[in-house]
Amino acid sequence: MGLGVGSVARAQLAQSQGISSALRSVQWVTSKVEGPGLSFQKFRSRAAATDVSFHIYEPQASKVEPNRRLPVVYWLHGSGGGVAGIAPLAALLDAAITMEKCPPIFMVFVNGLRMGMYVDWANGQVPLETVIIKELLPHIDMKWPTISRRDGRLLDGFSMGGYGAGRLGFLYPELFGSVSMMAAGPLQERLERTPRASRVLAADLLMEVYGGSQERFAAVSPRRYAEQNAKELARHSRLRLVIGDQDETFLNNQAFHDHLVRLKIPHDWIVLPRVGHDPIGLLTALGNRHWDFYRDAFAQN
C-alpha cells in the first residue's frame, strides 16, 4: 500500500530527525568488541579534547615475534557506527592469515562516529580527519611494531568508509600506499540527494558536516583530491573500487570510476554480480581477490 503525501512528509521528517540525532550524537568512545586477535584501545586526543577509542586486530605472528614489524590496514566503517561489523571482519581476517591467504597484518578499526564522514566538520566541533591523521596514526606507530611508511599502510572502507578511504588516501598519498573503496559514497559532485537517503537527509548532512556549503562538500571530496594529486596517485599508489551491481550507489561509483579514467589514474574496477549494499556480501563475492589486493599492496615488505 502506497504512502500519501502527508505520510511521505512525516516519514521524511522522522528520517531527518533520526539523522540529526545521529549527527549530533558524537560518540568518541564506543563499546568494546570481543573477537579473535582484537583489543579495545583508547588514547587522549588533543584535537577533540577527549578520549577516542578504536579496536585493533593483532595477528598471532606479532605475538610470537613481538619485534617483527608488520603492515597496517586502517578499516573505515560505514554510517551508523560500525561496531557490529568489527568482530565478523576480524574473524575473516584471522582465518585468511591462518590459511596463508593474507600476510600477517595489523588492522585498525577506526572510530569514524555514526556519521562522521572522515572529515573535519565545518563548525570546528568534530575534527575527525585531524584525529585520525595527526593523532591516531602516530599513536599506532608508537605503540605497535608497524611498518611506519606509506608502503606499510593501506586504507580500506565500506560506504561512508569507502568515501573516507578515498578522500584521506587521495589527500595524503605520502602516508598511504594503497586505497580500497568498497561501495563508497557519497561520490557525486553535489550532495543534494543520494541513492540511500532522501533530499531531507542529504540536506541535513550537508548542513551539519559541511556547513550547508556545496562548495565545501566538493572541495574536500575524493573527486577533488583525485584531481589535485592525479600525477602522484598515478605514479605511486595502488587503488581499487569495488561495487555490487545491485547496489543503489552503483551509478555514482561508475561515474567516479570514469572520473579516475579521465584523470589517467590506474585502478582496479571490480563489479560484483548480484551483490547489494552489503560489506560481508562484497567480501564473500570477492573471495581470494580481496586478500590478493592486500598481499600485492604489501609485497615489497
Phi, psi and chi 1 to 4 in degrees:
 res  aa     phi    psi   chi1   chi2   chi3   chi4
   1 MET       -  131.5 -176.2  174.4  179.7      -
   2 GLY   -77.3  161.5      -      -      -      -
   3 LEU   -92.1  138.6  -69.7  174.8      -      -
   4 GLY   -75.4  172.4      -      -      -      -
   5 VAL   -58.3  -43.9  174.2      -      -      -
   6 GLY   -63.7  -39.8      -      -      -      -
   7 SER   -66.5  -39.8  -62.3      -      -      -
   8 VAL   -62.6  -44.7  170.4      -      -      -
   9 ALA   -61.0  -43.0      -      -      -      -
  10 ARG   -65.6  -39.7  -73.4 -167.9  -66.1  -87.1
  11 ALA   -63.9  -42.5      -      -      -      -
  12 GLN   -66.2  -37.3  -71.7 -174.3  -29.8      -
  13 LEU   -64.3  -42.6  176.9   60.7      -      -
  14 ALA   -63.2  -41.7      -      -      -      -
  15 GLN   -62.9  -43.0  -75.4 -178.7  -49.0      -
  16 SER   -62.2  -43.1  177.3      -      -      -
  17 GLN   -63.7  -34.3  -69.9  171.1  -20.2      -
  18 GLY   -65.9  -45.2      -      -      -      -
  19 ILE   -71.2  -33.1 -162.8  170.4      -      -
  20 SER   -60.8  -43.5  -67.2      -      -      -
  21 SER   -62.3  -42.4  175.0      -      -      -
  22 ALA   -64.9  -40.1      -      -      -      -
  23 LEU   -68.3  -39.7  -75.8  163.0      -      -
  24 ARG   -86.5  -10.0  -68.3  164.3 -171.2  149.7
  25 SER   -94.7   87.7  175.2      -      -      -
  26 VAL   -92.4  108.8  176.5      -      -      -
  27 GLN  -108.3   94.2 -172.6  178.7    7.5      -
  28 TRP   -74.4  -21.6  -72.4  106.7      -      -
  29 VAL  -120.1  118.5  176.2      -      -      -
  30 THR   -93.2  178.9   69.6      -      -      -
  31 SER   -74.4  160.0   56.6      -      -      -
  32 LYS   -83.4  140.2  178.9 -179.7  179.1 -179.6
  33 VAL  -116.2  135.1  174.0      -      -      -
  34 GLU   -98.5  144.7  -57.8  -77.2   -6.3      -
  35 GLY   178.0  170.2      -      -      -      -
  36 PRO   -61.0  122.9   22.9  -33.7      -      -
  37 GLY    74.1    1.7      -      -      -      -
  38 LEU   -88.9  144.9  -81.6  176.1      -      -
  39 SER  -139.9  147.9   65.2      -      -      -
  40 PHE   -95.9  129.5  175.9   74.5      -      -
  41 GLN  -132.7  157.2  -56.7  -73.4  -25.9      -
  42 LYS  -139.3  152.4  -67.0 -173.6  -69.4 -174.8
  43 PHE  -141.1  158.8   67.5   95.6      -      -
  44 ARG   -87.2  120.9 -173.1   69.1 -177.3  178.0
  45 SER   -97.3  123.2  166.1      -      -      -
  46 ARG   -72.7  -37.0  -66.6 -176.6   62.9 -177.6
  47 ALA   -64.9  -42.8      -      -      -      -
  48 ALA   -92.0   -9.6      -      -      -      -
  49 ALA    57.1   41.3      -      -      -      -
  50 THR  -164.3  171.3 -173.5      -      -      -
  51 ASP   -73.3  145.3  -73.5  -14.4      -      -
  52 VAL  -127.9  133.4  175.1      -      -      -
  53 SER  -101.9  161.4   70.7      -      -      -
  54 PHE  -158.7  165.9   63.6   93.7      -      -
  55 HIS  -114.9  149.0  -71.8   77.7      -      -
  56 ILE  -134.1  134.3 -175.2  167.5      -      -
  57 TYR   -93.7  128.6  166.9   85.6      -      -
  58 GLU  -118.3  119.6 -175.7  174.2   -0.8      -
  59 PRO   -71.9  158.3   28.7  -35.8      -      -
  60 GLN   -58.9  -32.5 -172.3   63.1   30.4      -
  61 ALA   -59.0  -33.5      -      -      -      -
  62 SER   -72.3  -30.2  179.2      -      -      -
  63 LYS   -77.3  -34.2  -61.4  171.0 -175.9  176.4
  64 VAL   -73.3  -40.0  173.8      -      -      -
  65 GLU  -121.3   80.3  -57.2  175.9   74.5      -
  66 PRO   -63.1  -18.2   20.3  -31.5      -      -
  67 ASN   -97.1   -0.2  -64.9  -38.7      -      -
  68 ARG   -74.9  124.9  178.9 -178.1  176.4 -175.6
  69 ARG   -85.8  133.1  -64.9 -160.8  169.0  -88.1
  70 LEU  -126.6  153.9  -61.3  173.8      -      -
  71 PRO   -73.0  167.7   23.4  -30.4      -      -
  72 VAL  -130.0  133.1 -171.9      -      -      -
  73 VAL  -104.4  126.9  171.7      -      -      -
  74 TYR   -98.5  114.2  -72.0   85.4      -      -
  75 TRP   -96.5  124.9  174.3  -95.9      -      -
  76 LEU  -108.4  119.1  -50.9 -175.5      -      -
  77 HIS   -79.9  169.2   62.4   75.3      -      -
  78 GLY   -84.3 -175.1      -      -      -      -
  79 SER   -64.8  150.1   60.0      -      -      -
  80 GLY   108.4  -13.8      -      -      -      -
  81 GLY   115.6  -32.0      -      -      -      -
  82 GLY    75.6   -0.4      -      -      -      -
  83 VAL   -62.8  -38.4  170.9      -      -      -
  84 ALA   -64.4  -23.5      -      -      -      -
  85 GLY   -89.2   -8.3      -      -      -      -
  86 ILE   -65.1  -51.6  -66.2  174.9      -      -
  87 ALA   -61.8  -46.7      -      -      -      -
  88 PRO   -61.0  -40.1  -23.9   33.6      -      -
  89 LEU   -67.8  -40.4  -72.3  170.5      -      -
  90 ALA   -63.5  -39.0      -      -      -      -
  91 ALA   -65.4  -41.6      -      -      -      -
  92 LEU   -61.7  -44.4  -75.5  174.4      -      -
  93 LEU   -64.6  -44.7  174.9   59.0      -      -
  94 ASP   -60.2  -42.5 -170.1   65.7      -      -
  95 ALA   -66.6  -39.4      -      -      -      -
  96 ALA   -65.2  -39.9      -      -      -      -
  97 ILE   -68.1  -41.7  -67.2  173.7      -      -
  98 THR   -60.7  -39.2  -61.6      -      -      -
  99 MET   -87.1    6.7  -67.7 -175.5  -73.3      -
 100 GLU    60.6   27.8  -61.1 -175.4  -11.5      -
 101 LYS   -80.7  -25.1  -64.9  179.9  178.7 -179.6
 102 CYS  -131.6  139.7  178.5      -      -      -
 103 PRO   -68.9  157.9   26.7  -35.4      -      -
 104 PRO   -59.6  127.8  -21.4   33.3      -      -
 105 ILE  -144.0  157.2   60.1  173.4      -      -
 106 PHE   -85.5  147.7  -66.3  107.7      -      -
 107 MET  -129.2  122.2 -179.8  171.9  -79.7      -
 108 VAL  -100.2  121.5  176.4      -      -      -
 109 PHE   -92.8  100.9  -64.7   90.2      -      -
 110 VAL   -73.8  141.6  178.1      -      -      -
 111 ASN   -84.9  100.3  176.4    8.6      -      -
 112 GLY   -95.0   13.4      -      -      -      -
 113 LEU    63.4  172.6  -49.2  176.5      -      -
 114 ARG   -68.1  -39.3  -67.0 -177.5   66.5 -173.4
 115 MET  -140.2   48.6  -66.6  -68.8  -70.1      -
 116 GLY   -74.7  -25.4      -      -      -      -
 117 MET    64.6    6.0  -56.3  -52.5  -65.3      -
 118 TYR    54.4   43.0  -58.6   98.7      -      -
 119 VAL  -143.3  152.8   64.5      -      -      -
 120 ASP   -73.8  121.1  -72.4  -11.9      -      -
 121 TRP   -66.7  150.1  -70.6   19.3      -      -
 122 ALA   -62.4  -29.6      -      -      -      -
 123 ASN   -79.0   -4.2   61.0   15.9      -      -
 124 GLY    78.9   -1.9      -      -      -      -
 125 GLN   -88.8  -16.4  -64.0  177.2    7.5      -
 126 VAL  -130.2   86.6 -177.3      -      -      -
 127 PRO   -86.3   59.9   33.0  -34.7      -      -
 128 LEU   -65.8  -43.7 -175.4   53.2      -      -
 129 GLU   -59.3  -44.5  177.5 -176.8  -38.8      -
 130 THR   -62.0  -42.4  -62.4      -      -      -
 131 VAL   -59.4  -44.0  168.0      -      -      -
 132 ILE   -70.2  -51.5  -65.3  170.3      -      -
 133 ILE   -77.6  -45.5  -61.6  -61.4      -      -
 134 LYS   -88.2  -19.9  -58.2  -63.3 -175.7 -177.5
 135 GLU  -121.2  -50.8  -62.0  179.7  -31.1      -
 136 LEU   -65.9  -48.1  177.3   60.0      -      -
 137 LEU   -58.1  -50.6  -98.9   67.5      -      -
 138 PRO   -61.3  -35.1  -23.2   33.7      -      -
 139 HIS   -63.4  -44.4  179.3   78.3      -      -
 140 ILE   -62.1  -45.9  -64.1  -62.9      -      -
 141 ASP   -67.3  -25.8  -71.0  -22.4      -      -
 142 MET   -81.2  -36.3  180.0  177.0   64.7      -
 143 LYS   -92.8  -21.9  -65.1  -69.7 -174.0 -179.9
 144 TRP  -127.0  152.0  -76.7  -90.5      -      -
 145 PRO   -77.3   77.5   28.5  -34.6      -      -
 146 THR   -96.1  164.6   63.4      -      -      -
 147 ILE   -89.6   99.0  -62.5  172.3      -      -
 148 SER   -88.9   50.9   55.4      -      -      -
 149 ARG  -129.3  166.9  -55.1 -175.1  -54.8  -93.2
 150 ARG   -59.6  -35.5   67.7 -178.3  -54.7  -83.7
 151 ASP   -74.1   -5.8   59.7  -57.7      -      -
 152 GLY  -105.8    8.8      -      -      -      -
 153 ARG  -128.6  136.9  -62.0 -167.4 -168.1  100.1
 154 LEU  -133.5  134.8 -176.3  153.1      -      -
 155 LEU  -101.6  128.2  -90.5  172.6      -      -
 156 ASP  -134.7  148.8 -158.5   -8.0      -      -
 157 GLY  -170.7  158.8      -      -      -      -
 158 PHE  -118.2  135.2  171.9   78.1      -      -
 159 SER    60.1 -117.7 -165.1      -      -      -
 160 MET   -55.3  -34.5  177.7 -177.1   79.3      -
 161 GLY   -70.2  -31.4      -      -      -      -
 162 GLY   -67.9  -40.3      -      -      -      -
 163 TYR   -59.5  -45.3  163.1   86.6      -      -
 164 GLY   -64.0  -40.9      -      -      -      -
 165 ALA   -61.9  -41.0      -      -      -      -
 166 GLY   -66.1  -48.3      -      -      -      -
 167 ARG   -70.0  -40.0   66.7  171.1  -52.1  -82.0
 168 LEU   -73.9  -40.0  -65.5  178.4      -      -
 169 GLY   -67.6  -37.6      -      -      -      -
 170 PHE   -78.1  -28.1  -65.8  173.1      -      -
 171 LEU   -78.3  -33.2  177.8   57.4      -      -
 172 TYR  -121.6   61.9  -59.2  102.8      -      -
 173 PRO   -65.5  -17.4   24.4  -33.9      -      -
 174 GLU   -75.5  -14.5   73.6  -81.1    8.1      -
 175 LEU  -101.7  -30.5  -64.5  179.0      -      -
 176 PHE  -125.0  121.6  -56.3   99.8      -      -
 177 GLY   -82.5  -22.5      -      -      -      -
 178 SER  -138.9  146.1  -58.1      -      -      -
 179 VAL  -137.5  131.4  177.3      -      -      -
 180 SER  -122.6  123.9  167.2      -      -      -
 181 MET  -115.3  111.7  -57.4  168.8   63.8      -
 182 MET  -110.1  117.4  -55.3 -174.2   69.3      -
 183 ALA    48.2   46.9      -      -      -      -
 184 ALA   -71.9  151.9      -      -      -      -
 185 GLY  -179.6  150.8      -      -      -      -
 186 PRO   -86.8  133.0   29.5  -32.8      -      -
 187 LEU  -112.8   -1.6  -66.0  178.6      -      -
 188 GLN   -73.9  168.0   62.0  -89.2   27.6      -
 189 GLU   -75.4  -28.0  -63.4 -178.4   66.0      -
 190 ARG  -131.5  140.5  -66.7  176.2   61.5   82.9
 191 LEU   -93.8   79.6 -174.0   57.0      -      -
 192 GLU  -110.7  -37.8  -66.8  174.2  -24.7      -
 193 ARG  -160.6  139.9 -176.3  168.7 -171.6  160.6
 194 THR  -119.3  158.7   71.0      -      -      -
 195 PRO   -60.3  -23.5  -25.6   35.5      -      -
 196 ARG  -108.8   14.0  -64.3 -176.7   62.7   79.2
 197 ALA  -153.1  147.4      -      -      -      -
 198 SER   -76.8  175.8   68.2      -      -      -
 199 ARG   -60.9  -34.4  -68.8 -174.6 -174.9  -82.7
 200 VAL   -62.3  -46.6  175.9      -      -      -
 201 LEU   -66.7  -43.7  -55.8 -171.7      -      -
 202 ALA   -62.4  -40.8      -      -      -      -
 203 ALA   -65.1  -38.3      -      -      -      -
 204 ASP   -66.9  -42.9 -159.7   20.2      -      -
 205 LEU   -63.0  -43.1 -178.5   63.0      -      -
 206 LEU   -59.8  -42.4 -177.9   72.1      -      -
 207 MET   -69.3  -47.5  179.9   58.2   66.9      -
 208 GLU   -70.2  -42.3  -71.1  -67.2  -32.2      -
 209 VAL   -93.7  -41.0  177.3      -      -      -
 210 TYR  -108.9   14.9  -54.8   97.5      -      -
 211 GLY    65.5   23.0      -      -      -      -
 212 GLY    75.8   11.1      -      -      -      -
 213 SER  -107.0  116.0  169.6      -      -      -
 214 GLN   -63.9  -32.2  -67.2  -74.0   -2.5      -
 215 GLU   -64.7  -40.5  -69.6   72.8   21.7      -
 216 ARG   -68.3  -41.8 -178.6  176.7  177.8   85.1
 217 PHE   -56.5  -44.4  170.0   74.3      -      -
 218 ALA   -68.9  -37.4      -      -      -      -
 219 ALA   -67.1  -28.1      -      -      -      -
 220 VAL  -107.7   17.3  -59.9      -      -      -
 221 SER   -87.1  158.8   69.5      -      -      -
 222 PRO   -58.6  -32.6  -22.2   31.8      -      -
 223 ARG   -59.5  -48.0  -64.7 -179.4   67.7   90.2
 224 ARG   -68.3  -41.9 -175.8   63.8   52.8   84.1
 225 TYR   -68.5  -31.7  -66.7  143.7      -      -
 226 ALA   -63.0  -40.6      -      -      -      -
 227 GLU   -64.1  -44.8  -65.7  166.1    0.5      -
 228 GLN   -66.7  -36.7  -69.4  176.8    2.6      -
 229 ASN  -116.6   28.5  -66.3  -42.7      -      -
 230 ALA   -57.4  -45.2      -      -      -      -
 231 LYS   -65.6  -42.4  -69.7 -177.1  179.5  179.1
 232 GLU   -65.1  -43.7  177.0   71.9   14.1      -
 233 LEU   -65.3  -39.9  -67.0  167.9      -      -
 234 ALA   -65.4  -34.8      -      -      -      -
 235 ARG   -81.2  -38.1  -77.8 -162.8  -59.3  -97.0
 236 HIS  -125.2   -8.4  -58.8  -60.0      -      -
 237 SER  -109.4  146.8  -63.5      -      -      -
 238 ARG  -103.8  123.4 -179.5 -179.9  -64.5  -86.3
 239 LEU  -129.7  149.5  -47.8  172.4      -      -
 240 ARG  -147.2  147.8   76.1  169.7  174.9 -176.7
 241 LEU  -119.6  128.6  -85.7   64.1      -      -
 242 VAL  -124.6  132.7 -177.9      -      -      -
 243 ILE  -152.1  143.3 -172.8   70.4      -      -
 244 GLY   -86.0  145.5      -      -      -      -
 245 ASP   -74.7   -9.2   66.8   -2.2      -      -
 246 GLN  -101.5    8.2  -58.1  -59.6  -53.1      -
 247 ASP   -79.6  137.2 -165.7  -49.1      -      -
 248 GLU   -62.7  -22.3  -57.3   97.0  -47.4      -
 249 THR   -92.8   10.7   68.7      -      -      -
 250 PHE   -58.2  -48.4  175.8   79.6      -      -
 251 LEU   -63.6  -38.7  -68.1  179.0      -      -
 252 ASN   -66.4  -37.7  -73.8  -20.0      -      -
 253 ASN   -67.5  -39.8  -86.2  -95.5      -      -
 254 GLN   -63.4  -40.8 -172.9  174.2   53.1      -
 255 ALA   -64.4  -36.0      -      -      -      -
 256 PHE   -69.7  -40.5 -171.3   76.2      -      -
 257 HIS   -56.1  -46.1  155.6   64.9      -      -
 258 ASP   -62.1  -36.3  -66.8  -21.4      -      -
 259 HIS   -62.1  -44.6 -175.7   61.4      -      -
 260 LEU   -65.9  -36.1  -64.5 -174.8      -      -
 261 VAL   -62.6  -44.8  170.5      -      -      -
 262 ARG   -62.4  -33.2  -74.3 -168.6  -65.9  -88.5
 263 LEU   -81.8   -3.1  -67.0  171.5      -      -
 264 LYS    61.2   40.7  -61.0 -179.7 -179.9  179.2
 265 ILE  -101.0  110.4  -60.4  175.1      -      -
 266 PRO   -61.9  141.9  -20.5   32.7      -      -
 267 HIS  -165.6  156.4   60.9  -77.0      -      -
 268 ASP   -84.1  130.3  -64.3  -24.8      -      -
 269 TRP  -116.5  107.8  165.9 -118.0      -      -
 270 ILE  -117.3  116.0  -58.3  173.3      -      -
 271 VAL  -107.5  122.8  177.6      -      -      -
 272 LEU  -104.2  122.9  -60.9  170.4      -      -
 273 PRO   -70.2  143.6   24.4  -32.7      -      -
 274 ARG    61.7   30.8  -61.1  178.3  -61.1  -79.5
 275 VAL  -120.5  133.0  177.9      -      -      -
 276 GLY   -97.7 -151.7      -      -      -      -
 277 HIS   -86.4   81.3 -159.8   71.6      -      -
 278 ASP  -149.7  111.6  171.1   16.4      -      -
 279 PRO   -63.1  -44.4   20.7  -31.6      -      -
 280 ILE   -67.2  -36.5  -60.2  -60.9      -      -
 281 GLY   -61.5  -41.3      -      -      -      -
 282 LEU   -63.3  -47.0  -76.0  176.1      -      -
 283 LEU   -64.9  -38.7  -67.6  174.8      -      -
 284 THR   -64.8  -44.3  -59.4      -      -      -
 285 ALA   -68.1  -33.7      -      -      -      -
 286 LEU   -67.3  -37.9  -87.8  174.0      -      -
 287 GLY    61.0 -134.8      -      -      -      -
 288 ASN   -67.9  -18.4  -71.3  -20.3      -      -
 289 ARG   -61.7  -30.8  -75.5 -176.0  -67.6  174.4
 290 HIS   -63.5  -48.6  177.2   61.0      -      -
 291 TRP   -72.3  -29.5  -51.0  117.2      -      -
 292 ASP   -62.2  -36.2  -70.5  -16.4      -      -
 293 PHE   -63.8  -43.1 -178.3   78.2      -      -
 294 TYR   -63.3  -45.3  -75.5   11.5      -      -
 295 ARG   -61.2  -45.2 -177.3 -176.9  -62.7  -81.4
 296 ASP   -66.3  -36.9  -67.5  -16.7      -      -
 297 ALA   -62.5  -34.3      -      -      -      -
 298 PHE  -107.6   16.6  -59.7  132.6      -      -
 299 ALA   -57.6  -40.8      -      -      -      -
 300 GLN   -73.6   -8.3   61.9 -176.0  -18.9      -
 301 ASN   -93.1      -  -65.7  -50.2      -      -
